């Protein structure tokens, strides 16, 4: 089955209801004119168990720590200058969850 990819400009509402995490994914409706606020529309929603939501948070946190270690991002409130970003580079980021999954498949 082919994988489906969705481009997302932002997040809408994130809520926990009936033991499920619901995350609204948004896209920019149209480019705003000068001085106007951009408007977004909800284009899809991720719905997952609380356990999966927490695992996703753990994975994202690990990726952010790796990006901080490489100097790609920094925590808000630090006095260090923001890193200069060049053209996007493909970087493989390996999380502990991904490493465990690969190890389990080998067994």
C-alpha positions, 0 to 999 in steps of 0.5 A: 500500500503506498504511503500517503504524505500530507503537507502541514503549515501548522497545528490547530486545536490539540485536545484529549477526548475520550482517551484519544489525542486529537490534533488538527492539522492546518494549511494556509488558505491563501497568502495574506496581503501586506498587514493582514493576518494569515488565515488557516483551515483545518485540512485533516486530523490525527487521532491516536491513543494517549500512549501513542501521543506520549511516544510521539512526544518522546520522539519529537523531544529526542529529535529536538535535542539532537538538533540543539546539539548540532546547533540547528535550533536553540532554546528560546531565551538564550542570548546566542545568535540564531544559527545561519540556515543554508539550503535544506539538507537531508539529515537522518535523525535516529530516535531511541524508538526507531532503534528499538524497532529495528533491533526487534525486527532483527530478532 
